């Protein structure tokens, strides 16, 4: 099996090959681990030559801020207005009164817990046994 030459790998990385040549090299890189390792080493050696302006980040943030809609305050106000209107409609229609009158007042009164009921039953059985089952 023949291995790729450094020039071919560099041309592949630099995108200087035809589509057919690229396909052949990609097929070979998929099959040959030694050439694939050479390719990875070549990629690590190449340093990108991007020259970014010192204000690059600031320019990007300015573009983002220009395209971002400024509707947060207005949308919150609209949501509060909708919630208030719905509350008034529900109160005016008597829905809230119906919902709260569906519950018995006894449900809201204090009732003994399950544990207290069990203790009371146990005491009853204990006292009943002590009295001879009367």
N, CA, C and O atoms as CSV, one atom per row, in Angstrom:
chain,resi,resn,atom,element,x,y,z
A,1,UNK,N,N,0.853,-1.171,0.000
A,1,UNK,CA,C,0.000,0.000,0.000
A,1,UNK,C,C,0.898,1.233,0.000
A,1,UNK,O,O,1.831,1.329,0.797
A,2,UNK,N,N,0.616,2.163,-0.886
A,2,UNK,CA,C,1.409,3.393,-0.942
A,2,UNK,C,C,0.765,4.436,-0.036
A,2,UNK,O,O,-0.457,4.525,0.078
A,3,UNK,N,N,1.622,5.214,0.598
A,3,UNK,CA,C,1.140,6.243,1.516
A,3,UNK,C,C,1.134,7.593,0.817
A,3,UNK,O,O,1.803,7.799,-0.196
A,4,UNK,N,N,0.366,8.497,1.384
A,4,UNK,CA,C,0.266,9.846,0.822
A,4,UNK,C,C,1.550,10.622,1.102
A,4,UNK,O,O,2.175,10.464,2.151
A,5,UNK,N,N,1.926,11.456,0.147
A,5,UNK,CA,C,3.096,12.321,0.341
A,5,UNK,C,C,2.667,13.578,1.079
A,5,UNK,O,O,1.497,13.961,1.054
A,6,UNK,N,N,3.625,14.210,1.731
A,6,UNK,CA,C,3.351,15.445,2.489
A,6,UNK,C,C,2.754,16.530,1.587
A,6,UNK,O,O,1.894,17.297,2.020
A,7,UNK,N,N,3.215,16.590,0.329
A,7,UNK,CA,C,2.711,17.613,-0.585
A,7,UNK,C,C,1.222,17.407,-0.864
A,7,UNK,O,O,0.457,18.367,-0.951
A,8,UNK,N,N,0.823,16.140,-1.003
A,8,UNK,CA,C,-0.591,15.846,-1.260
A,8,UNK,C,C,-1.458,16.198,-0.049
A,8,UNK,O,O,-2.558,16.731,-0.187
A,9,UNK,N,N,-0.940,15.889,1.130
A,9,UNK,CA,C,-1.682,16.211,2.354
A,9,UNK,C,C,-1.820,17.719,2.490
A,9,UNK,O,O,-2.895,18.217,2.821
A,10,UNK,N,N,-0.723,18.459,2.232
A,10,UNK,CA,C,-0.766,19.924,2.320
A,10,UNK,C,C,-1.725,20.501,1.294
A,10,UNK,O,O,-2.461,21.441,1.595
A,11,UNK,N,N,-1.727,19.946,0.077
A,11,UNK,CA,C,-2.652,20.423,-0.959
A,11,UNK,C,C,-4.091,20.118,-0.564
A,11,UNK,O,O,-4.988,20.919,-0.831
A,12,UNK,N,N,-4.320,18.978,0.063
A,12,UNK,CA,C,-5.660,18.617,0.529
A,12,UNK,C,C,-6.128,19.593,1.602
A,12,UNK,O,O,-7.262,20.073,1.572
A,13,UNK,N,N,-5.240,19.880,2.551
A,13,UNK,CA,C,-5.592,20.807,3.635
A,13,UNK,C,C,-5.832,22.206,3.073
A,13,UNK,O,O,-6.742,22.906,3.518
A,14,UNK,N,N,-5.024,22.616,2.101
A,14,UNK,CA,C,-5.159,23.947,1.517
A,14,UNK,C,C,-6.255,24.054,0.478
A,14,UNK,O,O,-6.431,25.108,-0.133
A,15,UNK,N,N,-7.004,22.964,0.267
A,15,UNK,CA,C,-8.112,22.930,-0.686
A,15,UNK,C,C,-7.652,23.314,-2.098
A,15,UNK,O,O,-8.277,24.120,-2.788
A,16,UNK,N,N,-6.531,22.701,-2.492
A,16,UNK,CA,C,-5.946,22.995,-3.800
A,16,UNK,C,C,-6.077,21.810,-4.758
A,16,UNK,O,O,-5.352,21.745,-5.751
A,17,UNK,N,N,-6.969,20.891,-4.487
A,17,UNK,CA,C,-7.127,19.688,-5.302
A,17,UNK,C,C,-8.484,19.693,-5.992
A,17,UNK,O,O,-9.419,20.373,-5.570
A,18,UNK,N,N,-8.562,18.926,-7.049
A,18,UNK,CA,C,-9.854,18.764,-7.720
A,18,UNK,C,C,-10.753,17.874,-6.863
A,18,UNK,O,O,-10.294,17.231,-5.919
A,19,UNK,N,N,-12.008,17.849,-7.200
A,19,UNK,CA,C,-12.971,17.037,-6.433
A,19,UNK,C,C,-12.600,15.562,-6.486
A,19,UNK,O,O,-12.722,14.851,-5.488
A,20,UNK,N,N,-12.151,15.105,-7.643
A,20,UNK,CA,C,-11.773,13.690,-7.796
A,20,UNK,C,C,-10.558,13.344,-6.934
A,20,UNK,O,O,-10.520,12.292,-6.295
A,21,UNK,N,N,-9.555,14.249,-6.923
A,21,UNK,CA,C,-8.357,14.017,-6.110
A,21,UNK,C,C,-8.713,14.036,-4.612
A,21,UNK,O,O,-8.197,13.238,-3.829
A,22,UNK,N,N,-9.595,14.951,-4.238
A,22,UNK,CA,C,-10.020,15.027,-2.825
A,22,UNK,C,C,-10.701,13.722,-2.406
A,22,UNK,O,O,-10.443,13.206,-1.319
A,23,UNK,N,N,-11.563,13.196,-3.263
A,23,UNK,CA,C,-12.256,11.948,-2.940
A,23,UNK,C,C,-11.275,10.795,-2.758
A,23,UNK,O,O,-11.429,9.979,-1.849
A,24,UNK,N,N,-10.253,10.729,-3.639
A,24,UNK,CA,C,-9.246,9.662,-3.521
A,24,UNK,C,C,-8.470,9.771,-2.212
A,24,UNK,O,O,-8.222,8.770,-1.541
A,25,UNK,N,N,-8.090,10.994,-1.857
A,25,UNK,CA,C,-7.332,11.187,-0.610
A,25,UNK,C,C,-8.216,10.880,0.595
A,25,UNK,O,O,-7.757,10.250,1.548
A,26,UNK,N,N,-9.462,11.309,0.569
A,26,UNK,CA,C,-10.370,11.015,1.685
A,26,UNK,C,C,-10.578,9.514,1.853
A,26,UNK,O,O,-10.604,9.010,2.976
A,27,UNK,N,N,-10.726,8.804,0.750
A,27,UNK,CA,C,-10.866,7.347,0.830
A,27,UNK,C,C,-9.621,6.724,1.445
A,27,UNK,O,O,-9.715,5.820,2.276
A,28,UNK,N,N,-8.448,7.217,1.030
A,28,UNK,CA,C,-7.205,6.669,1.563
A,28,UNK,C,C,-7.073,6.991,3.056
A,28,UNK,O,O,-6.649,6.140,3.837
A,29,UNK,N,N,-7.433,8.211,3.452
A,29,UNK,CA,C,-7.349,8.588,4.873
A,29,UNK,C,C,-8.296,7.750,5.725
A,29,UNK,O,O,-8.004,7.478,6.889
A,30,UNK,N,N,-9.416,7.344,5.162
A,30,UNK,CA,C,-10.349,6.488,5.900
A,30,UNK,C,C,-9.781,5.091,6.110
A,30,UNK,O,O,-10.103,4.432,7.099
A,31,UNK,N,N,-8.939,4.638,5.187
A,31,UNK,CA,C,-8.417,3.269,5.257
A,31,UNK,C,C,-7.050,3.174,5.928
A,31,UNK,O,O,-6.727,2.136,6.504
A,32,UNK,N,N,-6.248,4.219,5.870
A,32,UNK,CA,C,-4.855,4.135,6.332
A,32,UNK,C,C,-4.647,4.987,7.584
A,32,UNK,O,O,-4.709,6.215,7.526
A,33,UNK,N,N,-4.402,4.329,8.706
A,33,UNK,CA,C,-4.218,5.066,9.964
A,33,UNK,C,C,-2.918,5.858,9.977
A,33,UNK,O,O,-2.872,6.930,10.580
A,34,UNK,N,N,-1.879,5.377,9.344
A,34,UNK,CA,C,-0.598,6.086,9.326
A,34,UNK,C,C,-0.748,7.421,8.588
A,34,UNK,O,O,-0.273,8.453,9.062
A,35,UNK,N,N,-1.403,7.393,7.438
A,35,UNK,CA,C,-1.624,8.631,6.685
A,35,UNK,C,C,-2.583,9.569,7.420
A,35,UNK,O,O,-2.427,10.789,7.370
A,36,UNK,N,N,-3.562,8.998,8.092
A,36,UNK,CA,C,-4.495,9.821,8.850
A,36,UNK,C,C,-3.765,10.538,9.987
A,36,UNK,O,O,-4.051,11.701,10.270
A,37,UNK,N,N,-2.817,9.847,10.645
A,37,UNK,CA,C,-2.023,10.481,11.694
A,37,UNK,C,C,-1.139,11.572,11.109
A,37,UNK,O,O,-0.966,12.622,11.729
A,38,UNK,N,N,-0.578,11.343,9.928
A,38,UNK,CA,C,0.218,12.379,9.254
A,38,UNK,C,C,-0.653,13.588,8.923
A,38,UNK,O,O,-0.222,14.733,9.065
A,39,UNK,N,N,-1.867,13.325,8.487
A,39,UNK,CA,C,-2.811,14.404,8.179
A,39,UNK,C,C,-3.111,15.230,9.433
A,39,UNK,O,O,-3.108,16.460,9.383
A,40,UNK,N,N,-3.374,14.547,10.569
A,40,UNK,CA,C,-3.668,15.269,11.809
A,40,UNK,C,C,-2.484,16.102,12.262
A,40,UNK,O,O,-2.659,17.225,12.735
A,41,UNK,N,N,-1.271,15.562,12.122
A,41,UNK,CA,C,-0.068,16.322,12.490
A,41,UNK,C,C,0.086,17.547,11.599
A,41,UNK,O,O,0.463,18.619,12.072
A,42,UNK,N,N,-0.206,17.391,10.305
A,42,UNK,CA,C,-0.098,18.521,9.382
A,42,UNK,C,C,-1.120,19.599,9.719
A,42,UNK,O,O,-0.825,20.792,9.644
A,43,UNK,N,N,-2.316,19.172,10.089
A,43,UNK,CA,C,-3.342,20.144,10.480
A,43,UNK,C,C,-2.904,20.897,11.731
A,43,UNK,O,O,-3.125,22.104,11.834
A,44,UNK,N,N,-2.283,20.199,12.683
A,44,UNK,CA,C,-1.814,20.857,13.904
A,44,UNK,C,C,-0.698,21.854,13.618
A,44,UNK,O,O,-0.586,22.864,14.313
A,45,UNK,N,N,0.131,21.593,12.609
A,45,UNK,CA,C,1.241,22.493,12.281
A,45,UNK,C,C,0.773,23.766,11.609
A,45,UNK,O,O,1.391,24.819,11.764
A,46,UNK,N,N,-0.302,23.676,10.873
A,46,UNK,CA,C,-0.776,24.839,10.122
A,46,UNK,C,C,-1.470,25.799,11.081
A,46,UNK,O,O,-2.355,25.403,11.840
A,47,UNK,N,N,-1.071,27.035,11.039
A,47,UNK,CA,C,-1.703,28.058,11.866
A,47,UNK,C,C,-2.613,28.883,10.967
A,47,UNK,O,O,-2.190,29.309,9.892
A,48,UNK,N,N,-3.835,29.114,11.377
A,48,UNK,CA,C,-4.721,29.918,10.542
A,48,UNK,C,C,-4.212,31.351,10.453
A,48,UNK,O,O,-3.693,31.901,11.424
A,49,UNK,N,N,-4.364,31.929,9.302
A,49,UNK,CA,C,-3.875,33.292,9.085
A,49,UNK,C,C,-5.044,34.272,9.076
A,49,UNK,O,O,-5.190,35.073,8.153
A,50,UNK,N,N,-5.854,34.198,10.091
A,50,UNK,CA,C,-6.982,35.112,10.201
A,50,UNK,C,C,-6.513,36.377,10.889
A,50,UNK,O,O,-5.991,36.331,12.003
A,51,UNK,N,N,-6.694,37.474,10.245
A,51,UNK,CA,C,-6.349,38.754,10.833
A,51,UNK,C,C,-7.633,39.432,11.278
A,51,UNK,O,O,-8.359,40.010,10.470
A,52,UNK,N,N,-7.899,39.353,12.563
A,52,UNK,CA,C,-9.105,39.967,13.106
A,52,UNK,C,C,-8.768,41.355,13.608
A,52,UNK,O,O,-7.715,41.583,14.204
A,53,UNK,N,N,-9.667,42.264,13.360
A,53,UNK,CA,C,-9.452,43.619,13.851
A,53,UNK,C,C,-9.618,43.636,15.363
A,53,UNK,O,O,-10.331,42.800,15.919
A,54,UNK,N,N,-8.975,44.568,16.025
A,54,UNK,CA,C,-9.105,44.638,17.492
A,54,UNK,C,C,-10.539,44.864,17.951
A,54,UNK,O,O,-10.899,44.494,19.069
A,55,UNK,N,N,-11.357,45.468,17.099
A,55,UNK,CA,C,-12.742,45.752,17.486
A,55,UNK,C,C,-13.715,44.703,16.937
A,55,UNK,O,O,-14.918,44.953,16.870
A,56,UNK,N,N,-13.203,43.535,16.546
A,56,UNK,CA,C,-14.044,42.495,15.959
A,56,UNK,C,C,-15.198,42.112,16.881
A,56,UNK,O,O,-16.349,42.064,16.448
A,57,UNK,N,N,-14.894,41.840,18.147
A,57,UNK,CA,C,-15.923,41.416,19.101
A,57,UNK,C,C,-16.978,42.507,19.279
A,57,UNK,O,O,-18.177,42.228,19.304
A,58,UNK,N,N,-16.520,43.739,19.402
A,58,UNK,CA,C,-17.464,44.842,19.585
A,58,UNK,C,C,-18.365,45.005,18.366
A,58,UNK,O,O,-19.558,45.270,18.512
A,59,UNK,N,N,-17.807,44.851,17.166
A,59,UNK,CA,C,-18.600,44.956,15.945
A,59,UNK,C,C,-19.667,43.865,15.881
A,59,UNK,O,O,-20.803,44.124,15.486
A,60,UNK,N,N,-19.300,42.653,16.269
A,60,UNK,CA,C,-20.265,41.537,16.259
A,60,UNK,C,C,-21.392,41.808,17.254
A,60,UNK,O,O,-22.564,41.613,16.931
A,61,UNK,N,N,-21.045,42.257,18.462
A,61,UNK,CA,C,-22.081,42.548,19.460
A,61,UNK,C,C,-23.002,43.673,18.988
A,61,UNK,O,O,-24.208,43.630,19.231
A,62,UNK,N,N,-22.442,44.676,18.316
A,62,UNK,CA,C,-23.281,45.759,17.793
A,62,UNK,C,C,-24.254,45.242,16.746
A,62,UNK,O,O,-25.418,45.644,16.727
A,63,UNK,N,N,-23.777,44.339,15.859
A,63,UNK,CA,C,-24.672,43.763,14.849
A,63,UNK,C,C,-25.773,42.937,15.505
A,63,UNK,O,O,-26.929,42.986,15.084
A,64,UNK,N,N,-25.410,42.181,16.534
A,64,UNK,CA,C,-26.408,41.369,17.238
A,64,UNK,C,C,-27.436,42.272,17.911
A,64,UNK,O,O,-28.637,42.012,17.834
A,65,UNK,N,N,-26.971,43.326,18.566
A,65,UNK,CA,C,-27.891,44.236,19.251
A,65,UNK,C,C,-28.837,44.939,18.283
A,65,UNK,O,O,-29.988,45.207,18.628
A,66,UNK,N,N,-28.363,45.241,17.074
A,66,UNK,CA,C,-29.223,45.889,16.084
A,66,UNK,C,C,-30.329,44.957,15.620
A,66,UNK,O,O,-31.440,45.407,15.340
A,67,UNK,N,N,-30.037,43.657,15.535
A,67,UNK,CA,C,-31.017,42.712,15.028
A,67,UNK,C,C,-31.923,42.151,16.114
A,67,UNK,O,O,-32.938,41.529,15.802
A,68,UNK,N,N,-31.579,42.356,17.378
A,68,UNK,CA,C,-32.383,41.835,18.484
A,68,UNK,C,C,-33.544,42.791,18.748
A,68,UNK,O,O,-33.323,43.980,18.977
A,69,UNK,N,N,-34.768,42.288,18.720
A,69,UNK,CA,C,-35.917,43.176,18.968
A,69,UNK,C,C,-35.947,43.637,20.423
A,69,UNK,O,O,-35.621,42.880,21.338
A,70,UNK,N,N,-36.335,44.867,20.610
A,70,UNK,CA,C,-36.398,45.462,21.949
A,70,UNK,C,C,-37.838,45.474,22.443
A,70,UNK,O,O,-38.392,46.547,22.681
A,71,UNK,N,N,-38.450,44.322,22.600
A,71,UNK,CA,C,-39.865,44.263,22.981
A,71,UNK,C,C,-40.091,43.668,24.359
A,71,UNK,O,O,-41.236,43.389,24.713
A,72,UNK,N,N,-39.059,43.464,25.141
A,72,UNK,CA,C,-39.229,42.798,26.422
A,72,UNK,C,C,-40.170,43.568,27.343
A,72,UNK,O,O,-41.084,42.976,27.915
A,73,UNK,N,N,-39.969,44.847,27.494
A,73,UNK,CA,C,-40.818,45.642,28.373
A,73,UNK,C,C,-42.251,45.689,27.895
A,73,UNK,O,O,-43.177,45.596,28.701
A,74,UNK,N,N,-42.446,45.832,26.605
A,74,UNK,CA,C,-43.797,45.909,26.052
A,74,UNK,C,C,-44.516,44.574,26.181
A,74,UNK,O,O,-45.703,44.538,26.507
A,75,UNK,N,N,-43.802,43.467,25.925
A,75,UNK,CA,C,-44.461,42.159,25.995
A,75,UNK,C,C,-44.846,41.817,27.431
A,75,UNK,O,O,-45.882,41.190,27.653
A,76,UNK,N,N,-44.042,42.212,28.400
A,76,UNK,CA,C,-44.379,41.963,29.800
A,76,UNK,C,C,-45.634,42.744,30.180
A,76,UNK,O,O,-46.516,42.219,30.859
A,77,UNK,N,N,-45.709,43.982,29.747
A,77,UNK,CA,C,-46.881,44.807,30.032
A,77,UNK,C,C,-48.134,44.202,29.394
A,77,UNK,O,O,-49.204,44.196,30.001
A,78,UNK,N,N,-47.996,43.699,28.181
A,78,UNK,CA,C,-49.129,43.073,27.499
A,78,UNK,C,C,-49.576,41.827,28.260
A,78,UNK,O,O,-50.776,41.601,28.417
A,79,UNK,N,N,-48.635,41.020,28.732
A,79,UNK,CA,C,-48.983,39.814,29.491
A,79,UNK,C,C,-49.722,40.164,30.788
A,79,UNK,O,O,-50.697,39.501,31.145
A,80,UNK,N,N,-49.265,41.195,31.486
A,80,UNK,CA,C,-49.957,41.612,32.705
A,80,UNK,C,C,-51.370,42.105,32.387
A,80,UNK,O,O,-52.312,41.820,33.127
A,81,UNK,N,N,-51.510,42.834,31.301
A,81,UNK,CA,C,-52.837,43.341,30.919
A,81,UNK,C,C,-53.781,42.189,30.594
A,81,UNK,O,O,-54.949,42.216,30.982
A,82,UNK,N,N,-53.285,41.177,29.885
A,82,UNK,CA,C,-54.116,40.019,29.553
A,82,UNK,C,C,-54.519,39.272,30.818
A,82,UNK,O,O,-55.674,38.873,30.961
A,83,UNK,N,N,-53.566,39.077,31.746
A,83,UNK,CA,C,-53.871,38.371,32.993
A,83,UNK,C,C,-54.907,39.148,33.814
A,83,UNK,O,O,-55.819,38.550,34.385
A,84,UNK,N,N,-54.771,40.462,33.872
A,84,UNK,CA,C,-55.740,41.277,34.615
A,84,UNK,C,C,-57.123,41.184,33.987
A,84,UNK,O,O,-58.122,41.046,34.693
A,85,UNK,N,N,-57.182,41.259,32.668
A,85,UNK,CA,C,-58.466,41.183,31.976
A,85,UNK,C,C,-59.134,39.834,32.207
A,85,UNK,O,O,-60.342,39.775,32.434
A,86,UNK,N,N,-58.366,38.753,32.152
A,86,UNK,CA,C,-58.923,37.420,32.384
A,86,UNK,C,C,-59.443,37.288,33.817
A,86,UNK,O,O,-60.499,36.697,34.045
A,87,UNK,N,N,-58.702,37.840,34.779
A,87,UNK,CA,C,-59.146,37.793,36.170
A,87,UNK,C,C,-60.473,38.532,36.339
A,87,UNK,O,O,-61.385,38.035,37.001
A,88,UNK,N,N,-60.578,39.703,35.749
A,88,UNK,CA,C,-61.830,40.465,35.847
A,88,UNK,C,C,-62.992,39.725,35.196
A,88,UNK,O,O,-64.102,39.721,35.729
A,89,UNK,N,N,-62.748,39.104,34.056
A,89,UNK,CA,C,-63.803,38.352,33.374
A,89,UNK,C,C,-64.251,37.178,34.235
A,89,UNK,O,O,-65.450,36.943,34.383
A,90,UNK,N,N,-63.297,36.435,34.809
A,90,UNK,CA,C,-63.648,35.282,35.634
A,90,UNK,C,C,-64.370,35.707,36.912
A,90,UNK,O,O,-65.310,35.042,37.348
A,91,UNK,N,N,-63.929,36.816,37.510
A,91,UNK,CA,C,-64.612,37.299,38.716
A,91,UNK,C,C,-66.019,37.782,38.375
A,91,UNK,O,O,-66.968,37.506,39.108
A,92,UNK,N,N,-66.149,38.491,37.282
A,92,UNK,CA,C,-67.449,39.024,36.885
A,92,UNK,C,C,-68.429,37.932,36.494
A,92,UNK,O,O,-69.634,38.084,36.698
A,93,UNK,N,N,-67.947,36.861,35.950
A,93,UNK,CA,C,-68.844,35.787,35.512
A,93,UNK,C,C,-69.229,34.857,36.656
A,93,UNK,O,O,-70.121,34.024,36.492
A,94,UNK,N,N,-68.582,34.978,37.802
A,94,UNK,CA,C,-68.922,34.150,38.949
A,94,UNK,C,C,-68.216,32.806,38.966
A,94,UNK,O,O,-68.562,31.947,39.778
A,95,UNK,N,N,-67.257,32.600,38.113
A,95,UNK,CA,C,-66.535,31.322,38.070
A,95,UNK,C,C,-65.793,31.091,39.391
A,95,UNK,O,O,-65.835,29.994,39.946
A,96,UNK,N,N,-65.114,32.131,39.890
A,96,UNK,CA,C,-64.384,31.958,41.140
A,96,UNK,C,C,-65.330,31.599,42.283
A,96,UNK,O,O,-65.012,30.733,43.098
A,97,UNK,N,N,-66.478,32.248,42.350
A,97,UNK,CA,C,-67.445,31.957,43.405
A,97,UNK,C,C,-67.916,30.507,43.309
A,97,UNK,O,O,-68.031,29.823,44.326
A,98,UNK,N,N,-68.185,30.045,42.112
A,98,UNK,CA,C,-68.629,28.664,41.901
A,98,UNK,C,C,-67.542,27.681,42.333
A,98,UNK,O,O,-67.835,26.691,43.003
A,99,UNK,N,N,-66.306,27.943,41.961
A,99,UNK,CA,C,-65.210,27.031,42.303
A,99,UNK,C,C,-65.046,26.941,43.816
A,99,UNK,O,O,-64.890,25.846,44.358
A,100,UNK,N,N,-65.079,28.076,44.497
A,100,UNK,CA,C,-64.850,28.043,45.934
A,100,UNK,C,C,-66.070,27.568,46.710
A,100,UNK,O,O,-65.916,27.062,47.822
A,101,UNK,N,N,-67.265,27.710,46.173
A,101,UNK,CA,C,-68.445,27.221,46.878
A,101,UNK,C,C,-68.619,25.716,46.688
A,101,UNK,O,O,-69.420,25.096,47.388
A,102,UNK,N,N,-67.886,25.129,45.761
A,102,UNK,CA,C,-67.982,23.686,45.532
A,102,UNK,C,C,-67.367,22.901,46.688
A,102,UNK,O,O,-67.676,21.725,46.876
A,103,UNK,N,N,-66.509,23.541,47.451
A,103,UNK,CA,C,-65.893,22.874,48.598
A,103,UNK,C,C,-66.746,23.097,49.837
A,103,UNK,O,O,-67.285,24.184,50.047
A,104,UNK,N,N,-66.861,22.065,50.646
A,104,UNK,CA,C,-67.569,22.203,51.917
A,104,UNK,C,C,-66.718,23.001,52.886
A,104,UNK,O,O,-65.488,22.973,52.841
A,105,UNK,N,N,-67.416,23.718,53.769
A,105,UNK,CA,C,-66.674,24.421,54.810
A,105,UNK,C,C,-66.022,23.427,55.760
A,105,UNK,O,O,-65.008,23.740,56.384
A,106,UNK,N,N,-66.589,22.246,55.873
A,106,UNK,CA,C,-66.011,21.233,56.760
A,106,UNK,C,C,-64.653,20.756,56.256
A,106,UNK,O,O,-63.813,20.335,57.052
A,107,UNK,N,N,-64.435,20.815,54.975
A,107,UNK,CA,C,-63.150,20.371,54.429
A,107,UNK,C,C,-62.019,21.270,54.902
A,107,UNK,O,O,-60.870,20.837,54.996
A,108,UNK,N,N,-62.345,22.523,55.199
A,108,UNK,CA,C,-61.314,23.454,55.596
A,108,UNK,C,C,-61.147,23.523,57.116
A,108,UNK,O,O,-60.220,24.167,57.606
A,109,UNK,N,N,-62.038,22.865,57.865
A,109,UNK,CA,C,-61.909,22.847,59.311
A,109,UNK,C,C,-60.846,21.844,59.713
A,109,UNK,O,O,-60.535,20.902,58.984
A,110,UNK,N,N,-60.302,22.073,60.892
A,110,UNK,CA,C,-59.259,21.156,61.366
A,110,UNK,C,C,-59.866,19.816,61.715
A,110,UNK,O,O,-60.848,19.731,62.453
A,111,UNK,N,N,-59.275,18.786,61.180
A,111,UNK,CA,C,-59.689,17.433,61.478
A,111,UNK,C,C,-58.455,16.695,61.989
A,111,UNK,O,O,-57.327,17.045,61.642
A,112,UNK,N,N,-58.677,15.670,62.817
A,112,UNK,CA,C,-57.517,14.945,63.333
A,112,UNK,C,C,-56.787,14.233,62.186
A,112,UNK,O,O,-57.391,13.785,61.211
A,113,UNK,N,N,-55.485,14.151,62.347
A,113,UNK,CA,C,-54.693,13.486,61.317
A,113,UNK,C,C,-54.914,11.980,61.393
A,113,UNK,O,O,-55.505,11.483,62.352
A,114,UNK,N,N,-54.453,11.275,60.411
A,114,UNK,CA,C,-54.584,9.821,60.369
A,114,UNK,C,C,-53.874,9.196,61.564
A,114,UNK,O,O,-54.366,8.229,62.147
A,115,UNK,N,N,-52.730,9.740,61.926
A,115,UNK,CA,C,-51.978,9.217,63.068
A,115,UNK,C,C,-52.779,9.361,64.354
A,115,UNK,O,O,-52.839,8.437,65.166
A,116,UNK,N,N,-53.399,10.533,64.533
A,116,UNK,CA,C,-54.206,10.738,65.730
A,116,UNK,C,C,-55.372,9.766,65.770
A,116,UNK,O,O,-55.703,9.245,66.835
A,117,UNK,N,N,-56.002,9.511,64.630
A,117,UNK,CA,C,-57.107,8.560,64.570
A,117,UNK,C,C,-56.635,7.160,64.951
A,117,UNK,O,O,-57.328,6.456,65.686
A,118,UNK,N,N,-55.474,6.749,64.464
A,118,UNK,CA,C,-54.934,5.424,64.791
A,118,UNK,C,C,-54.633,5.294,66.282
A,118,UNK,O,O,-54.899,4.256,66.890
A,119,UNK,N,N,-54.078,6.351,66.863
A,119,UNK,CA,C,-53.764,6.321,68.296
A,119,UNK,C,C,-55.041,6.217,69.107
A,119,UNK,O,O,-55.109,5.450,70.067
A,120,UNK,N,N,-56.061,6.987,68.725
A,120,UNK,CA,C,-57.336,6.928,69.441
A,120,UNK,C,C,-57.961,5.534,69.345
A,120,UNK,O,O,-58.477,5.016,70.335
A,121,UNK,N,N,-57.915,4.931,68.160
A,121,UNK,CA,C,-58.446,3.570,67.989
A,121,UNK,C,C,-57.661,2.574,68.830
A,121,UNK,O,O,-58.244,1.683,69.449
A,122,UNK,N,N,-56.345,2.723,68.855
A,122,UNK,CA,C,-55.506,1.806,69.649
A,122,UNK,C,C,-55.834,1.930,71.134
A,122,UNK,O,O,-55.940,0.935,71.850
A,123,UNK,N,N,-55.992,3.187,71.580
A,123,UNK,CA,C,-56.342,3.394,72.986
A,123,UNK,C,C,-57.704,2.774,73.293
A,123,UNK,O,O,-57.889,2.200,74.366
A,124,UNK,N,N,-58.636,2.879,72.390
A,124,UNK,CA,C,-59.956,2.305,72.586
A,124,UNK,C,C,-59.854,0.794,72.729
A,124,UNK,O,O,-60.462,0.220,73.632
A,125,UNK,N,N,-59.092,0.136,71.851
A,125,UNK,CA,C,-58.945,-1.316,71.919
A,125,UNK,C,C,-58.229,-1.730,73.200
A,125,UNK,O,O,-58.582,-2.725,73.834
A,126,UNK,N,N,-57.207,-0.938,73.571
A,126,UNK,CA,C,-56.442,-1.260,74.783
A,126,UNK,C,C,-57.343,-1.160,76.016
A,126,UNK,O,O,-57.350,-2.054,76.863
A,127,UNK,N,N,-58.094,-0.075,76.109
A,127,UNK,CA,C,-58.992,0.107,77.251
A,127,UNK,C,C,-60.084,-0.953,77.253
A,127,UNK,O,O,-60.473,-1.425,78.321
A,128,UNK,N,N,-60.566,-1.322,76.136
A,128,UNK,CA,C,-61.602,-2.328,76.017
A,128,UNK,C,C,-61.079,-3.683,76.471
A,128,UNK,O,O,-61.799,-4.428,77.137
A,129,UNK,N,N,-59.824,-4.020,76.118
A,129,UNK,CA,C,-59.227,-5.295,76.541
A,129,UNK,C,C,-58.995,-5.323,78.046
A,129,UNK,O,O,-59.174,-6.360,78.684
A,130,UNK,N,N,-58.589,-4.169,78.622
A,130,UNK,CA,C,-58.305,-4.113,80.038
A,130,UNK,C,C,-59.596,-4.295,80.852
A,130,UNK,O,O,-59.558,-4.818,81.966
A,131,UNK,N,N,-60.692,-3.879,80.317
A,131,UNK,CA,C,-61.948,-3.992,81.021
A,131,UNK,C,C,-62.605,-5.365,80.821
A,131,UNK,O,O,-63.718,-5.610,81.285
A,132,UNK,N,N,-61.904,-6.232,80.134
A,132,UNK,CA,C,-62.423,-7.581,79.949
A,132,UNK,C,C,-63.314,-7.682,78.748
A,132,UNK,O,O,-64.196,-8.539,78.704
A,133,UNK,N,N,-63.109,-6.835,77.775
A,133,UNK,CA,C,-63.863,-6.942,76.532
A,133,UNK,C,C,-65.279,-6.471,76.644
A,133,UNK,O,O,-66.132,-6.860,75.845
A,134,UNK,N,N,-65.549,-5.633,77.630
A,134,UNK,CA,C,-66.913,-5.149,77.778
A,134,UNK,C,C,-67.259,-4.141,76.782
A,134,UNK,O,O,-68.382,-3.636,76.780
